[in-house]
Amino acid sequence: MGRQQAFGEFLRACRLRAGYGLRSFADAMDMRPSNLSNIEHGRANPPQDREALARMAETLGLRGAERHQLFDLAVKHKPGILPADVAEYVGRTPGIPVLLRTLANRRLTRKDLDALVEHVKEQGRKAAR
């Protein structure tokens, strides 16, 4: 299995793809270019603030899986910590802790979890019709 991508590598790739230079993106994020460089090179930890990560994602035009990946990679170096967007949702949705505990107690396999995710997505598509 290959090495997983770090937050800084992902951010840099997205920044370049969106056409931002280091300084112009740092300016758009209201941060010092040296701080952005340190994050991109893994010398500084990624931001943990949901608003800062959302602003990065929006500025870079990240949607869907890429947006989620930005949030996920921001906490990759902190085992046991939820991504900021997920933590916010869990905090404002009373049933989620019960759901997560139920899932943990069932000791579902990765295959079971993937099937559950697909089921939830299908239910969402049906509800949207």
C-alpha positions as CSV (number, residue, x, y, z in Angstrom):
1,M,0.0,0.0,0.0
2,G,1.3,3.5,-0.9
3,R,2.0,6.4,1.4
4,Q,-1.1,8.5,2.2
5,Q,-1.1,12.1,1.2
6,A,-0.5,14.7,3.9
7,F,-2.6,17.8,4.4
8,G,0.2,20.1,3.1
9,E,0.8,18.1,-0.1
10,F,-2.9,18.0,-0.8
11,L,-3.3,21.8,-0.1
12,R,-0.4,22.6,-2.4
13,A,-1.7,20.4,-5.2
14,C,-5.2,22.0,-4.9
15,R,-3.7,25.5,-4.7
16,L,-1.6,25.0,-7.9
17,R,-4.5,23.4,-9.8
18,A,-6.7,26.5,-8.8
19,G,-4.0,28.8,-10.2
20,Y,-2.9,30.4,-7.0
21,G,0.7,31.2,-6.2
22,L,1.9,30.9,-2.6
23,R,1.7,34.6,-1.9
24,S,-1.7,35.2,-3.6
25,F,-3.3,32.3,-1.8
26,A,-1.7,33.3,1.6
27,D,-3.2,36.8,1.0
28,A,-6.6,35.4,0.2
29,M,-6.4,33.4,3.4
30,D,-5.2,36.4,5.4
31,M,-2.0,34.5,6.5
32,R,1.7,35.0,6.1
33,P,3.3,33.3,3.1
34,S,5.9,31.7,5.4
35,N,3.1,30.2,7.5
36,L,1.4,28.7,4.4
37,S,4.8,27.4,3.2
38,N,5.4,25.7,6.6
39,I,1.9,24.1,6.5
40,E,2.5,22.9,2.9
41,H,5.9,21.4,3.8
42,G,4.7,19.7,7.0
43,R,6.7,22.0,9.3
44,A,3.5,23.4,10.9
45,N,0.2,21.7,11.6
46,P,-2.9,22.4,9.5
47,P,-5.5,24.8,10.7
48,Q,-8.2,23.2,12.9
49,D,-10.8,25.9,12.8
50,R,-13.8,24.9,10.7
51,E,-14.2,28.4,9.3
52,A,-10.6,28.6,8.1
53,L,-10.8,25.2,6.5
54,A,-14.1,26.1,4.9
55,R,-12.6,29.3,3.5
56,M,-9.7,27.4,2.1
57,A,-12.0,24.9,0.4
58,E,-14.3,27.6,-1.0
59,T,-11.4,29.7,-2.3
60,L,-9.9,26.6,-4.0
61,G,-13.3,25.6,-5.4
62,L,-13.2,22.2,-3.5
63,R,-16.5,20.4,-3.5
64,G,-17.7,16.9,-2.4
65,A,-14.9,14.4,-1.8
66,E,-12.1,16.9,-2.2
67,R,-13.7,19.2,0.4
68,H,-14.1,16.3,2.8
69,Q,-10.5,15.2,2.2
70,L,-9.2,18.7,3.2
71,F,-11.1,18.5,6.5
72,D,-10.1,14.8,7.0
73,L,-6.4,15.5,6.4
74,A,-6.4,18.4,8.7
75,V,-6.8,16.1,11.7
76,K,-4.9,13.1,10.4
77,H,-2.0,13.8,12.7
78,K,-4.4,13.8,15.7
79,P,-5.7,10.3,16.2
80,G,-9.2,10.1,17.6
81,I,-10.1,13.6,16.6
82,L,-13.0,14.2,14.3
83,P,-12.7,16.6,11.3
84,A,-14.1,20.0,12.2
85,D,-17.1,19.8,9.8
86,V,-18.1,16.4,11.2
87,A,-17.6,17.4,14.8
88,E,-19.9,20.4,14.3
89,Y,-22.6,18.2,12.8
90,V,-22.3,15.7,15.7
91,G,-22.5,18.5,18.2
92,R,-25.7,19.9,16.8
93,T,-27.4,16.6,16.0
94,P,-28.6,14.8,19.1
95,G,-29.0,11.3,17.6
96,I,-25.5,11.0,16.1
97,P,-23.7,10.0,19.3
98,V,-26.3,7.2,19.8
99,L,-25.9,6.1,16.2
100,L,-22.1,6.0,16.5
101,R,-22.2,4.1,19.7
102,T,-24.6,1.6,18.2
103,L,-22.3,1.1,15.2
104,A,-19.3,0.7,17.5
105,N,-21.1,-1.9,19.6
106,R,-22.0,-3.9,16.5
107,R,-18.4,-4.1,15.4
108,L,-19.2,-3.8,11.8
109,T,-16.6,-4.7,9.2
110,R,-15.4,-2.2,6.6
111,K,-17.6,-4.0,4.0
112,D,-20.6,-3.7,6.4
113,L,-19.9,0.1,6.8
114,D,-19.6,0.6,3.1
115,A,-22.9,-1.1,2.5
116,L,-24.5,1.1,5.2
117,V,-23.1,4.2,3.6
118,E,-24.5,3.1,0.2
119,H,-27.9,2.4,1.8
120,V,-28.0,5.9,3.4
121,K,-27.0,7.5,0.1
122,E,-29.8,5.6,-1.7
123,Q,-32.3,6.7,0.9
124,G,-31.2,10.3,0.4
125,R,-31.6,10.0,-3.4
126,K,-35.1,8.6,-2.9
127,A,-36.0,11.4,-0.5
128,A,-34.8,14.0,-3.0
129,R,-37.1,12.7,-5.8
